[in-house]
Amino acid sequence: MDIKHTRISSREFNQDSTSAKRAASEGPVFITDRGRPAHVLLTYADYQKLAGSKGNIADLLASPETADFDFDITRNPETARTVDLS
């Protein structure tokens, strides 16, 4: 799968950051200094995907990627104890 990316100079970014932000919604924006990549602009959602946002267990188990995942829980006999309800 090809991801669209944009390459702009630092000067272009300073002059028109709005266009760079718009381009980031389509894919990463490589910002160059003297022709060499120096920074990458991403949407926050793309950053979270790359950073591996942990989320909470309920959200992770409810995600479509885990629909076919078997999740078996067994009680640890060492921590099980009787409960006094008197």
C-alpha positions as CSV (number, residue, x, y, z in Angstrom):
1,M,0.0,0.0,0.0
2,D,1.5,3.3,-1.1
3,I,1.1,6.2,1.4
4,K,0.9,9.7,-0.1
5,H,3.6,11.9,1.3
6,T,4.5,15.6,0.7
7,R,7.9,17.2,0.8
8,I,8.3,20.9,1.6
9,S,11.1,23.2,2.6
10,S,11.3,24.8,6.0
11,R,10.8,28.2,4.3
12,E,7.6,26.9,2.6
13,F,6.4,25.5,5.9
14,N,7.0,28.8,7.7
15,Q,5.2,30.8,5.0
16,D,2.1,28.4,4.7
17,S,1.7,26.0,7.6
18,T,-2.0,25.7,6.8
19,S,-1.3,24.0,3.5
20,A,1.2,21.7,5.3
21,K,-1.5,20.7,7.9
22,R,-3.9,20.0,5.1
23,A,-1.4,17.8,3.3
24,A,-0.7,15.9,6.6
25,S,-4.3,14.7,6.5
26,E,-3.4,12.8,3.3
27,G,-0.1,11.4,4.6
28,P,3.2,12.5,6.3
29,V,4.7,15.8,5.3
30,F,8.5,15.8,5.2
31,I,10.0,19.2,6.1
32,T,13.5,19.8,4.7
33,D,16.4,21.9,5.8
34,R,18.8,22.6,2.9
35,G,17.2,19.8,0.9
36,R,17.6,17.1,3.6
37,P,14.6,15.7,5.6
38,A,14.6,17.3,9.1
39,H,11.1,17.0,10.4
40,V,7.9,15.0,9.8
41,L,4.4,16.5,10.3
42,L,1.7,13.9,11.0
43,T,-1.9,14.1,12.1
44,Y,-2.4,13.3,15.8
45,A,-4.3,10.1,14.9
46,D,-1.4,8.9,12.7
47,Y,1.0,9.7,15.5
48,Q,-1.0,7.6,18.0
49,K,-0.9,4.7,15.5
50,L,2.8,4.9,15.3
51,A,3.3,5.5,19.0
52,G,1.2,2.4,19.9
53,S,-1.3,4.2,22.1
54,K,-2.2,1.6,24.8
55,G,-5.8,2.7,25.5
56,N,-7.8,0.8,28.0
57,I,-8.5,-3.0,28.0
58,A,-12.2,-2.5,27.2
59,D,-11.4,-0.4,24.1
60,L,-8.7,-2.8,23.0
61,L,-10.9,-5.9,23.3
62,A,-13.8,-4.1,21.5
63,S,-11.7,-3.1,18.5
64,P,-12.4,-4.8,15.2
65,E,-8.8,-6.2,15.0
66,T,-9.6,-8.4,18.1
67,A,-12.9,-9.8,16.8
68,D,-11.5,-13.3,16.2
69,F,-9.2,-13.3,19.3
70,D,-9.9,-16.0,21.9
71,F,-9.5,-14.6,25.4
72,D,-9.6,-17.3,28.1
73,I,-9.2,-16.4,31.7
74,T,-8.5,-19.0,34.3
75,R,-8.5,-18.3,38.0
76,N,-5.2,-18.6,39.8
77,P,-5.8,-21.1,42.6
78,E,-3.1,-19.4,44.7
79,T,-5.0,-16.2,44.9
80,A,-8.5,-17.6,45.2
81,R,-10.1,-17.3,48.6
82,T,-13.4,-17.8,50.2
83,V,-15.6,-14.8,51.0
84,D,-17.2,-14.3,54.3
85,L,-20.7,-12.8,53.7
86,S,-21.8,-12.8,57.3
